[in-house]
Amino acid sequence: MSAAAGSRGKQQATWRRLDALAERLDVWLANGKFPAFMIVIVTGLMLWAFLFTNDFRIDSVAIDGLQHGESGVVLAEAALLDRSAFRAEPDAAAERIARLPFVESVTVDLEFPGEATITIVERAPVLNVEHGGEAVIVSGEALAMGSGFIEGLPTLRLDSRGAPLETALSREVILAVTAIAGVYGPDVMLVWSPDVGLVMELPDGALVNFGAPENIEAKLTVLTAIEAQLDEGWSELDLSVPTRPSYR
């Protein structure tokens, strides 16, 4: 066989292989396998972009419903900024935020390509507490919601003898304070200490010692019944045992 004949044979074999590949491509295009293959490739590239590039990062976090809590604390607990949207785990972020003392409930929503919204329902503040030289807003669950002072809420001076607010203040004390404020108004002066109990200071300087916060309704009933009958000039009324009130 001559060299020319051998070259022609190789060319014919190459063309046969190309024809076979063309026929196979025609089959792929006809039955949809080729488009499906391309979809797999594109999807894989997008997944790679989510996982390994700086695109699709959360660069904006909006917080709705926050009035008394601190936004910086919420953002720190959420830990969403600059994270991949694919790895953000909004449910885990919501669980962390829900542990904050001022949060009643929370939802976290992601909006592609790089935004998140945190929606918070706060606990209701019921009391201003002066504690350790600071003013703290407290919820009905005896949880400190943040620093500050809210007009229209009763104020309690807490003499905790160095104990933290979480251990020095109870829900029973809060219920007693709100009951007293319901009768005497939110501007009533009240002091709580574990040693003495709950003491109210009247505008003329007289003191009413309620003692322990239990049975506060009975103590208020006794107070309103005998207040007008007390001798003028009295300085201290002891209602710690409501069935045996005493004054001087």
C-alpha positions in Angstrom: 0.0 0.0 0.0 1.4 3.4 -0.9 1.8 6.3 1.6 -0.9 8.3 -0.2 -3.4 5.4 0.1 -2.6 5.1 3.8 -3.2 8.8 4.4 -6.5 8.6 2.6 -7.5 5.7 4.8 -6.7 7.7 8.0 -8.7 10.7 6.7 -11.7 8.5 5.9 -11.5 6.9 9.4 -11.4 10.4 11.0 -14.4 11.5 9.0 -16.3 8.4 10.0 -15.7 9.2 13.7 -16.8 12.8 13.2 -19.9 11.6 11.5 -20.6 9.2 14.4 -20.1 12.0 16.9 -22.5 14.3 14.9 -25.1 11.6 14.8 -24.8 11.2 18.6 -25.1 14.9 19.2 -28.2 14.9 17.1 -29.6 12.1 19.3 -28.8 14.1 22.5 -30.4 17.2 21.2 -33.5 15.3 20.1 -34.1 13.5 23.4 -33.1 16.4 25.7 -30.0 14.8 27.2 -27.6 17.5 26.0 -29.7 20.4 27.5 -30.0 18.4 30.8 -26.3 17.9 30.8 -25.7 21.7 30.4 -28.2 22.4 33.3 -26.2 20.1 35.5 -23.0 22.0 34.6 -24.6 25.4 35.2 -26.1 24.3 38.5 -22.8 23.0 39.7 -21.1 26.3 38.9 -23.7 28.2 40.8 -23.3 25.9 43.8 -19.6 26.4 43.7 -20.1 30.2 43.6 -22.3 30.0 46.7 -19.8 27.9 48.6 -16.4 29.2 47.6 -16.6 32.8 46.3 -17.3 36.1 48.0 -20.5 36.6 46.0 -23.9 36.0 47.7 -22.6 37.3 51.1 -25.1 38.9 53.5 -24.1 42.6 53.5 -27.3 44.1 54.9 -29.3 43.1 58.0 -32.5 45.0 58.9 -34.1 44.8 62.3 -37.8 45.4 62.7 -39.8 45.8 66.0 -36.9 46.8 68.2 -37.7 49.5 70.7 -35.9 48.9 74.0 -33.2 46.3 73.2 -29.9 47.2 71.6 -29.5 46.6 67.8 -25.8 45.9 68.3 -26.6 43.0 70.7 -29.0 41.6 68.2 -26.6 41.7 65.3 -23.8 40.1 67.4 -26.1 37.2 68.3 -27.4 36.8 64.8 -23.8 36.5 63.3 -25.2 37.0 59.8 -23.2 39.8 58.4 -20.5 38.8 55.8 -21.6 35.2 55.9 -22.4 33.2 52.8 -26.2 33.3 52.3 -25.9 29.6 51.6 -24.4 28.9 55.1 -26.3 31.5 57.1 -28.6 29.1 59.0 -31.5 31.6 59.9 -33.1 29.1 62.3 -30.0 28.9 64.4 -29.7 32.7 64.3 -33.3 33.0 65.5 -32.6 30.6 68.4 -29.7 32.7 69.6 -31.6 36.0 69.4 -34.6 34.4 71.2 -32.4 33.9 74.3 -31.9 37.7 74.7 -33.9 39.0 77.7 -35.9 41.6 75.8 -37.1 39.2 73.1 -40.5 37.6 73.2 -40.3 36.0 69.8 -38.2 36.4 66.6 -38.1 35.4 63.0 -35.1 35.6 60.6 -35.7 35.8 56.8 -33.1 35.8 54.1 -33.6 37.6 50.8 -31.1 36.9 48.0 -28.6 38.0 47.0 -27.4 39.5 50.3 -30.1 40.8 52.6 -31.6 39.5 55.9 -34.5 40.8 58.0 -34.8 40.1 61.7 -38.3 40.7 63.0 -38.6 40.9 66.8 -41.5 41.0 69.2 -40.3 42.5 72.4 -41.4 41.6 75.9 -43.6 44.3 77.5 -41.7 46.6 79.9 -43.6 47.0 83.3 -41.1 48.6 85.6 -38.2 51.0 85.9 -35.6 49.8 88.4 -32.8 51.9 89.9 -30.1 49.4 90.6 -26.4 50.0 91.2 -26.6 53.6 90.2 -28.2 52.7 86.9 -31.8 52.9 85.5 -32.9 49.6 84.0 -36.2 48.7 82.2 -37.6 45.4 83.5 -40.2 43.0 82.0 -42.9 41.2 83.9 -40.6 38.1 83.9 -38.1 40.1 86.0 -35.7 40.3 83.1 -33.6 43.4 82.4 -34.6 44.6 78.9 -32.0 47.4 78.7 -30.9 50.6 80.3 -33.1 53.7 80.4 -36.3 55.1 81.9 -39.9 54.9 80.5 -42.4 57.6 81.6 -45.6 56.2 82.9 -44.1 53.1 84.5 -43.7 52.7 88.2 -40.1 53.0 89.5 -38.5 50.8 92.2 -35.3 51.5 94.0 -33.6 48.2 94.5 -31.4 47.8 97.6 -29.8 44.4 96.7 -26.7 44.7 98.9 -24.5 43.9 95.9 -26.6 41.0 94.5 -27.2 41.1 90.7 -30.6 42.2 89.6 -31.5 38.7 88.3 -31.3 37.2 91.8 -32.4 40.3 93.8 -35.7 40.9 91.9 -38.5 38.4 91.5 -41.8 38.3 89.7 -43.6 38.4 93.0 -42.0 41.8 93.8 -42.9 43.1 90.4 -46.5 42.0 90.8 -46.6 43.7 94.2 -45.2 46.9 92.8 -47.6 47.1 89.9 -50.5 46.4 92.3 -49.4 49.3 94.5 -48.9 51.6 91.5 -52.4 50.7 90.4 -53.8 52.2 93.6 -51.3 55.1 94.2 -50.2 55.9 90.6 -47.0 55.3 88.7 -45.2 58.1 90.6 -45.3 56.3 93.9 -41.9 55.9 95.6 -41.1 52.3 96.3 -38.0 50.6 97.7 -37.3 46.8 97.9 -34.6 45.2 100.0 -34.4 41.5 101.0 -33.9 42.4 104.6 -36.8 44.9 105.1 -39.1 44.1 102.3 -41.2 46.4 100.1 -41.5 50.0 101.5 -43.6 52.8 100.0 -42.8 56.5 100.8 -45.8 58.8 100.7 -45.6 62.4 99.6 -45.5 63.7 103.2 -42.5 61.4 104.0 -44.5 58.7 105.9 -43.4 55.1 105.2 -45.6 52.1 104.6 -43.8 48.8 105.1 -45.5 46.0 103.2 -42.9 43.5 104.1 -42.8 40.4 101.8 -44.5 40.8 98.4 -47.0 38.0 99.1 -50.7 38.9 100.0 -50.2 42.4 98.6 -53.9 42.7 97.8 -54.9 42.1 101.4 -52.3 44.6 102.6 -53.6 47.2 100.2 -57.2 46.6 101.4 -56.1 47.1 105.0 -54.2 50.2 104.0 -57.1 51.9 102.3 -59.4 50.9 105.1 -57.3 52.4 108.0 -55.4 55.2 106.3 -58.0 57.9 107.0 -58.3 56.7 110.6 -54.6 57.0 111.6 -53.6 59.8 113.9 -52.1 62.8 112.3 -48.3 62.9 112.2 -47.7 59.2 111.9 -44.4 58.4 110.3 -44.4 54.6 109.7 -47.1 52.0 109.2 -46.2 48.3 109.3 -48.4 46.0 107.2 -46.1 43.1 107.0 -48.7 41.1 108.9 -52.0 42.6 107.5 -54.1 41.2 110.3 -52.0 43.1 112.9 -51.1 46.5 111.4 -49.1 48.8 113.6 -47.9 52.4 113.3 -46.0 55.1 115.1 
